[in-house]
Amino acid sequence: MQKAVVAKVGDYTVRRCEPGDVPVVMNINMTTLPEHYTDSFYYDILREFPEMFLVAELGGEVVGYVMNRIEYGFSYLRRLGLARRGHIVSIAVKDEHRGKGIGTALVLASHEEVARKSATECYLEVRVSNEGAIRLYEKLGYRKTGTLEAYYRDGEAAFVMATRIAR
Ligand SMILES: CC(C)(COP(=O)(O)OP(=O)(O)OC[C@H]1O[C@@H](n2cnc3c(N)ncnc32)[C@H](O)[C@@H]1OP(=O)(O)O)[C@@H](O)C(=O)NCCC(=O)NCCS
């Protein structure tokens, strides 16, 4: 069956994650990020938000992923009021495939999918020391909207970063 392609970047394809991709996604997460999740966390997000759990693939190999969910809560961008928000829960690209626009493509594809669900903003948490990722997000219009002290298990703080998205 044809896989659900959502974007192309060079020879890489961005498509929807399928249940069979989850072990590879988990492996990429384990080798690239200090924050890990249980199997059921991944499968639950995939079941609930299948259109916004995306992978980047090259020649049949999954080399990156992004997981999003939709939430409803206080806007990170307006002073008052509630908003339907897309939340980038986790994103990673395998080391040897970085710097080729895959992270950018995964975030932009996330925005499109999240906007389709009528969300008006997208946000994420990022380690304050993760300069590369912060630069990527700033390049895509995100700004720091707050700091969560001791957000991570090792005590590091997180920036909350958010951007407006439009359909
Ligand atoms: C962050 C990450 C997803 C970026 O993926 P990527 O495919 O390399 O990103 P892109 O190639 O689209 O980079 C886009 C821009 O982001 C910035 N950027 C990305 N990584 C960077 C780094 N290590 N240092 C400086 N800038 C960086 C650059 O401005 C880059 O644009 P440029 O290539 O024109 O200079 C990837 O580095 C990664 O998986 N890191 C480990 C996991 C992680 O930190 N995830 C984020 C958690 S919040």
The ligand as an SDF file (V2000), in Angstrom:
LIG
                    3D

 48 50  0  0  0  0  0  0  0  0999 V2000
   17.5740   19.6180   16.3280 C   0  0  0  0  0  0  0  0  0  0  0  0
   17.5850   18.6530   15.1340 C   0  0  0  0  0  0  0  0  0  0  0  0
   16.2460   17.9210   15.0800 C   0  0  0  0  0  0  0  0  0  0  0  0
   17.7810   19.4880   13.8400 C   0  0  0  0  0  0  0  0  0  0  0  0
   17.6820   18.6070   12.7410 O   0  0  0  0  0  0  0  0  0  0  0  0
   18.4170   18.9250   11.3470 P   0  0  0  0  0  0  0  0  0  0  0  0
   17.8450   18.0000   10.3350 O   0  0  0  0  0  0  0  0  0  0  0  0
   19.8700   18.9010   11.5310 O   0  0  0  0  0  0  0  0  0  0  0  0
   17.9180   20.4160   11.0980 O   0  0  0  0  0  0  0  0  0  0  0  0
   18.0400   21.2750    9.7570 P   0  0  0  0  0  0  0  0  0  0  0  0
   19.0620   20.6830    8.8450 O   0  0  0  0  0  0  0  0  0  0  0  0
   16.6900   21.4920    9.2100 O   0  0  0  0  0  0  0  0  0  0  0  0
   18.6170   22.6440   10.3460 O   0  0  0  0  0  0  0  0  0  0  0  0
   17.9200   23.8670   10.2000 C   0  0  0  0  0  0  0  0  0  0  0  0
   18.6030   24.9810   10.9560 C   0  0  0  0  0  0  0  0  0  0  0  0
   18.6580   24.7020   12.3520 O   0  0  0  0  0  0  0  0  0  0  0  0
   19.8630   25.2390   12.9090 C   0  0  0  0  0  0  0  0  0  0  0  0
   20.6200   24.1190   13.4830 N   0  0  0  0  0  0  0  0  0  0  0  0
   20.2630   22.8270   13.5200 C   0  0  0  0  0  0  0  0  0  0  0  0
   21.1920   22.0990   14.1820 N   0  0  0  0  0  0  0  0  0  0  0  0
   22.1460   22.9710   14.5650 C   0  0  0  0  0  0  0  0  0  0  0  0
   23.3680   22.8320   15.3040 C   0  0  0  0  0  0  0  0  0  0  0  0
   23.7870   21.6540   15.7920 N   0  0  0  0  0  0  0  0  0  0  0  0
   24.1000   23.9420   15.5280 N   0  0  0  0  0  0  0  0  0  0  0  0
   23.6970   25.1340   15.0690 C   0  0  0  0  0  0  0  0  0  0  0  0
   22.5490   25.3160   14.3500 N   0  0  0  0  0  0  0  0  0  0  0  0
   21.8000   24.2560   14.1100 C   0  0  0  0  0  0  0  0  0  0  0  0
   20.6020   25.9070   11.7970 C   0  0  0  0  0  0  0  0  0  0  0  0
   20.2140   27.2660   11.7900 O   0  0  0  0  0  0  0  0  0  0  0  0
   20.0540   25.1970   10.5680 C   0  0  0  0  0  0  0  0  0  0  0  0
   20.0470   25.9720    9.4450 O   0  0  0  0  0  0  0  0  0  0  0  0
   21.3490   26.0170    8.4850 P   0  0  0  0  0  0  0  0  0  0  0  0
   21.6850   24.5730    8.1700 O   0  0  0  0  0  0  0  0  0  0  0  0
   20.8620   26.7980    7.3090 O   0  0  0  0  0  0  0  0  0  0  0  0
   22.4110   26.6890    9.2750 O   0  0  0  0  0  0  0  0  0  0  0  0
   18.7690   17.6560   15.2330 C   0  0  0  0  0  0  0  0  0  0  0  0
   19.9660   18.3760   15.4530 O   0  0  0  0  0  0  0  0  0  0  0  0
   18.6330   16.6110   16.3350 C   0  0  0  0  0  0  0  0  0  0  0  0
   18.0330   15.5640   16.1550 O   0  0  0  0  0  0  0  0  0  0  0  0
   19.2010   16.8880   17.5140 N   0  0  0  0  0  0  0  0  0  0  0  0
   19.1580   15.9320   18.6400 C   0  0  0  0  0  0  0  0  0  0  0  0
   17.7770   15.8260   19.1980 C   0  0  0  0  0  0  0  0  0  0  0  0
   17.2460   17.1660   19.6680 C   0  0  0  0  0  0  0  0  0  0  0  0
   17.9860   17.9750   20.2360 O   0  0  0  0  0  0  0  0  0  0  0  0
   15.9580   17.4100   19.4290 N   0  0  0  0  0  0  0  0  0  0  0  0
   15.3070   18.6420   19.8290 C   0  0  0  0  0  0  0  0  0  0  0  0
   14.7730   18.5000   21.2000 C   0  0  0  0  0  0  0  0  0  0  0  0
   13.8260   19.9450   21.6650 S   0  0  0  0  0  0  0  0  0  0  0  0
  1  2  1  0
  2  3  1  0
  2  4  1  0
  2 36  1  0
  4  5  1  0
  5  6  1  0
  6  7  2  0
  6  8  1  0
  6  9  1  0
  9 10  1  0
 10 11  2  0
 10 12  1  0
 10 13  1  0
 13 14  1  0
 14 15  1  0
 15 16  1  0
 15 30  1  0
 16 17  1  0
 17 18  1  0
 17 28  1  0
 18 19  1  0
 18 27  1  0
 19 20  2  0
 20 21  1  0
 21 22  1  0
 21 27  2  0
 22 23  1  0
 22 24  2  0
 24 25  1  0
 25 26  2  0
 26 27  1  0
 28 29  1  0
 28 30  1  0
 30 31  1  0
 31 32  1  0
 32 33  2  0
 32 34  1  0
 32 35  1  0
 36 37  1  0
 36 38  1  0
 38 39  2  0
 38 40  1  0
 40 41  1  0
 41 42  1  0
 42 43  1  0
 43 44  2  0
 43 45  1  0
 45 46  1  0
 46 47  1  0
 47 48  1  0
M  END
$$$$
